[in-house]
């Protein structure tokens, strides 16, 4: 997103981080979106938004946008020509839209799997393995943001959970030694 030039046409998938409906000087409504792909966020504007679009294009929606890069008041923004909700047929990788670059879900799950193997309590191990096997829960867990608003609006919640687990394991080991 940072490498685009004014006048360039973009066709890509984005996550809607925020949406604000406003009224133009001619009386028509338009939408200002904050869109995200990886760590990059950008303002996007859709002129003459329809009632249907107002219902569909809400926060946390994944959308396919075709638009042109413009500069307004010194900032790049995307002037939307066409926009639609992503469908299953699009096969959008959600982690590409919301994850921190370099942090992959599968690598984090592998790390968690290694930690699970170190659990000695049969009861606790069974609970953890049962949760691990539930794909909807895994998908949700790996897309938890580190914050709901602006500090870290990226998929780091799972990384933070893993970090806490590793540190808790180390702390328990030190406690046992003393």
Secondary structure, 3 states (H helix, E strand, C coil): CCCCCCCCEEEEEEEEEEEEEEECCCCCEEEEEEEEECCEEEEEEECCCCHHHHHHCCCCCEEEEEEEEEEECCEEEEEEEEEEECCHHHCCCHHHHHECCCCCHHHHHHHHHHHHHCCCCHHHHHHHHHHHHCHHHHHHHCCCCCCCCCCCCCECHHHHHHHHHHHHHHHHHHHHHC
